[in-house]
Amino acid sequence: MGRIAMLIWILLLLAVIALGYIRLAPSDPAVWHQVPEGIGNLDLAGGVERRVEVGADGLARLDRIIRATPRTRVLAGTVPEGMVTYITRSLVFGFPDYTTVHQAGDALEIYARLRFGRSDLGVNRARVDQWLETLNQAG
């Protein structure tokens, strides 16, 4: 029974270390504050790309919506610069998702993706589509 208890403690310690890393790992703006060229309307395994026509003030309007989202903060950029990257963390484990929004004329280019894992189970798609729905309803 002693070996099983020791194994359980080791596994718990490893889980705590992994969760601590997920919460505390640095987010380098040079890595995350970018959008791919030729962004379109794609659903990805770990994220989503959206390009929507919303007018020249679209980033400012969407920025207000995104900043009101729980557990979301700005990583880099500003509305006047024309591009902002946000980090939204999951409620329980604090997994970070990165969303970069770029104003390209009258269009917004949105690139949302996960950092850890291979699939986000549609979380980024649902979040971005909800933001865009709220933006459309606000006019």
Buried (B, 14 or more C-beta within 10 A) or exposed (E): EEEEEEEEEEEEEEEEEEBEEBEEEEBEEEEBBBBEEEBEEEEBEBBBBBBBEBEEEBBEBBBEBBEEBEEBEEBBBEBEEEBBBBBBBBEEEEBBBBBBBBBBEEBBBBBBBBBBEEEBEEBBBEBBBEBBEBBEEEE
